[in-house]
Amino acid sequence: MRIISANLNGIRSAATKGFFDWLPAQHADVVCVQELKAQAADLKPELVACDGLAGAFHHAEKKGYSGVGIYTRQQPQQIVEGFGIPEFDAEGRYIEADYGHLAVISLYQPSGSSSEERQQAKFRFMEQFFPHLEALIKSGREIVICGDWNIAHREIDLRNWKSNQKNSGFLPEERAWMTRLFDELGWVDVYRSLYPEHTGEAYTWWSNRGQAWAKNVGWRIDYQIATPGIAARAKSASVYKDQRFSDHAPLIVDYDYTP
């Protein structure tokens, strides 16, 4: 089973940059996308279904903002939009494809980089999402949560960690929260479990400022975080950088698992 996660920074923008031309050659079973920046009426048919993949979306109420989607080759038993917190469900940050024994989730955790107000919203999200993560892992299902978590967990996960210790995305509180997901709840960072020492090749996001992309001054903020059972069946992972569809790069993971 191949799962791809990609923050598109605008689904229509990514389409013009070739994302949906690239996708058929990937033979994915599930594709999770984030930051749609579009409403349902904005999506042309070729953005709703592609290469036998059927899309489902959780749009933000605010136009041109946030939104997540999930494309599935095999029809899930149900699609779940939101995780029950009105403030963030209105922003279109969570969609789940439930197969019964398996669930795949597309997640777009808030960024706090634009203002202190948004940082506080990010902290609220983290506080309120944690119990949901606990309930998910206790559900007995195999689960993969794909998405832009907007946190670089460890020093190895960004190029300039020393100068970013007081910046959103690498704050001590954010990093400690992610550590709790792994150490207390038992979630597994799939890429890191496969490649404990990877640095630059693991980055998934680059600022549009300066020469960040050209110099690979990146951050690893896109993850596939999974329950231990399916995480142990991950065989390979890669970040696709041969083409640029947005300021993020797709994260591709192959699992020895049948959906």
Legacy VTK file of the C-alpha trace (Angstrom):
# vtk DataFile Version 3.0
C-alpha trace
ASCII
DATASET POLYDATA
POINTS 259 float
0.000 0.000 0.000
1.400 3.355 -1.048
0.326 6.499 0.813
1.306 9.991 -0.293
0.960 13.175 1.741
1.323 16.604 0.153
0.626 20.153 1.253
-0.413 21.737 -2.044
-0.449 25.405 -0.958
-3.527 25.791 -3.137
-4.949 22.822 -5.026
-5.583 24.853 -8.164
-2.054 26.270 -8.067
-0.568 22.791 -7.641
-2.646 21.567 -10.580
-1.133 24.224 -12.852
2.315 23.088 -11.687
1.658 19.488 -12.745
0.654 17.718 -9.524
-2.260 15.852 -11.105
-0.164 15.000 -14.177
2.477 13.490 -11.873
0.072 11.563 -9.677
-0.972 8.682 -12.009
2.626 7.460 -12.334
2.858 7.086 -8.544
0.287 4.256 -8.318
-0.845 5.440 -4.888
-3.599 3.775 -2.905
-4.303 6.837 -0.754
-3.279 10.454 -1.292
-3.701 12.997 1.507
-3.571 16.668 0.579
-3.591 19.801 2.708
-4.053 23.552 2.291
-6.580 23.348 -0.532
-7.403 27.080 -0.457
-10.575 26.267 -2.387
-14.280 25.605 -1.948
-16.215 22.695 -3.432
-17.461 24.876 -6.298
-13.865 25.717 -7.230
-12.868 22.109 -7.920
-13.006 20.971 -11.513
-13.810 17.270 -12.111
-10.147 16.430 -12.773
-9.307 17.688 -9.253
-12.056 15.605 -7.641
-11.086 12.311 -9.269
-7.743 11.344 -10.762
-6.373 8.046 -12.058
-9.059 5.939 -10.362
-8.706 7.851 -7.090
-11.886 9.389 -5.698
-11.502 12.576 -3.676
-13.289 13.672 -0.516
-12.716 17.084 1.015
-13.161 19.079 4.189
-13.224 22.710 3.119
-12.692 25.706 5.360
-15.648 28.019 5.797
-13.345 30.950 4.993
-12.723 31.218 1.255
-9.181 30.698 -0.005
-8.042 29.220 3.287
-6.846 25.903 4.678
-8.878 22.787 3.767
-7.853 19.143 3.471
-8.644 16.261 1.156
-8.124 12.550 0.777
-8.078 10.507 -2.439
-8.774 6.780 -2.162
-8.529 3.976 -4.689
-10.657 1.642 -2.592
-13.961 3.022 -1.328
-13.835 3.501 2.467
-16.697 2.508 4.721
-17.153 6.128 5.683
-15.564 9.561 5.450
-15.302 11.569 8.658
-14.961 15.359 8.374
-13.559 17.160 11.404
-12.666 15.891 14.869
-15.428 17.551 16.866
-13.910 20.911 17.832
-15.987 23.661 16.148
-13.229 26.299 16.058
-10.961 24.077 14.003
-13.554 22.063 12.115
-14.638 25.408 10.629
-11.099 25.749 9.281
-11.138 22.409 7.426
-8.212 20.683 9.121
-9.147 16.991 9.409
-10.619 14.322 7.151
-10.572 10.570 7.794
-11.109 7.640 5.453
-12.353 4.785 7.635
-11.950 1.238 6.321
-12.951 -0.443 9.572
-9.676 -2.170 10.409
-7.716 0.741 8.930
-8.076 4.515 8.867
-6.056 7.084 6.946
-6.308 10.721 8.009
-5.315 13.931 6.260
-4.374 16.603 8.797
-3.399 20.256 8.536
-2.275 21.522 11.914
-2.366 25.320 12.270
0.716 27.414 11.720
1.591 29.999 14.318
4.143 31.892 12.295
1.939 34.762 11.114
1.038 36.239 14.511
0.904 35.626 18.247
-2.857 35.205 17.889
-2.376 32.313 15.470
0.298 30.799 17.705
-2.201 30.735 20.547
-4.727 29.110 18.199
-2.092 26.500 17.358
-1.571 25.789 21.065
-5.353 25.420 21.503
-5.454 22.996 18.598
-2.633 20.922 20.080
-4.332 20.806 23.479
-7.685 19.764 22.046
-6.315 17.369 19.423
-4.231 15.394 21.934
-7.244 13.574 23.497
-8.440 12.703 19.993
-5.033 11.215 19.200
-5.268 9.207 22.413
-8.727 7.921 21.505
-7.572 6.991 18.000
-4.648 4.899 19.184
-6.864 3.162 21.740
-9.471 2.308 19.086
-7.667 -0.883 18.090
-7.470 0.075 14.416
-4.357 0.581 12.332
-4.156 4.304 11.582
-1.917 6.532 9.486
-2.147 10.293 10.036
-0.653 12.155 7.096
-0.122 15.822 6.945
1.494 19.114 7.624
2.024 19.142 11.394
3.848 22.497 11.252
6.409 21.296 13.810
9.974 20.168 13.282
10.375 17.650 16.081
14.137 17.456 16.569
17.290 19.395 15.722
17.937 16.940 12.890
14.634 17.997 11.308
15.634 21.478 10.138
18.725 23.100 8.735
19.062 26.107 11.034
17.829 24.783 14.347
19.901 27.073 16.564
18.441 30.271 15.137
14.868 28.934 15.129
14.493 27.934 18.777
12.195 30.892 19.474
10.242 30.601 16.223
6.896 28.913 15.629
7.404 25.392 14.392
10.422 24.725 16.613
9.286 26.068 19.973
10.126 23.918 23.006
6.408 23.512 23.804
5.649 22.281 20.289
8.525 19.824 20.251
7.616 18.495 23.711
4.036 17.962 22.533
5.250 15.810 19.637
7.495 13.848 21.973
4.409 13.069 24.080
2.658 11.649 20.994
5.468 9.173 20.546
6.580 8.437 24.106
3.275 8.618 25.995
0.670 7.631 23.408
2.797 5.271 21.332
2.461 6.803 17.877
5.350 6.185 15.473
7.069 8.710 13.199
7.265 6.433 10.165
9.987 8.255 8.244
12.225 8.517 11.299
11.678 4.863 12.181
13.054 3.949 8.746
15.787 6.562 8.520
16.903 7.672 12.003
19.842 9.747 10.769
18.555 11.390 7.582
18.898 15.173 7.525
18.664 17.226 4.334
16.997 14.507 2.286
14.171 14.429 4.858
13.117 18.079 4.551
9.615 18.654 3.200
9.224 22.462 3.312
11.346 25.424 2.245
10.641 29.095 2.770
10.029 31.141 -0.350
12.398 33.752 1.043
16.006 33.979 -0.048
17.583 30.893 -1.578
16.062 28.355 0.824
15.165 25.808 -1.871
18.396 26.212 -3.827
20.492 25.860 -0.663
18.228 23.177 0.864
17.572 25.296 3.949
14.524 23.217 4.801
12.315 21.875 7.539
10.751 18.444 8.015
7.209 19.352 9.041
5.196 16.875 6.931
4.825 13.442 8.502
3.106 10.104 8.310
2.510 9.216 11.954
1.088 5.748 12.497
0.022 3.134 14.990
2.846 0.693 15.796
1.431 -2.245 13.834
1.264 -0.607 10.438
4.342 1.514 11.134
6.342 -1.681 11.514
5.221 -2.671 8.006
6.593 0.466 6.364
9.191 -0.640 3.831
10.431 2.611 2.336
9.845 6.338 2.392
10.977 9.235 0.236
10.453 12.932 -0.318
9.804 13.737 -3.978
11.821 16.767 -5.104
12.281 16.323 -8.855
9.384 18.699 -9.508
8.002 21.504 -7.357
4.247 21.626 -6.931
4.251 23.965 -3.903
6.564 25.155 -1.125
6.221 21.632 0.321
7.308 18.327 -1.254
5.247 15.110 -1.298
6.108 12.450 1.276
5.706 8.914 -0.101
5.605 5.809 2.104
5.187 2.185 0.997
3.665 -0.257 3.493
3.527 -4.033 3.303
-0.186 -3.855 4.048
-3.403 -4.509 2.152
-6.143 -1.901 2.689
LINES 1 260
259 0 1 2 3 4 5 6 7 8 9 10 11 12 13 14 15 16 17 18 19 20 21 22 23 24 25 26 27 28 29 30 31 32 33 34 35 36 37 38 39 40 41 42 43 44 45 46 47 48 49 50 51 52 53 54 55 56 57 58 59 60 61 62 63 64 65 66 67 68 69 70 71 72 73 74 75 76 77 78 79 80 81 82 83 84 85 86 87 88 89 90 91 92 93 94 95 96 97 98 99 100 101 102 103 104 105 106 107 108 109 110 111 112 113 114 115 116 117 118 119 120 121 122 123 124 125 126 127 128 129 130 131 132 133 134 135 136 137 138 139 140 141 142 143 144 145 146 147 148 149 150 151 152 153 154 155 156 157 158 159 160 161 162 163 164 165 166 167 168 169 170 171 172 173 174 175 176 177 178 179 180 181 182 183 184 185 186 187 188 189 190 191 192 193 194 195 196 197 198 199 200 201 202 203 204 205 206 207 208 209 210 211 212 213 214 215 216 217 218 219 220 221 222 223 224 225 226 227 228 229 230 231 232 233 234 235 236 237 238 239 240 241 242 243 244 245 246 247 248 249 250 251 252 253 254 255 256 257 258
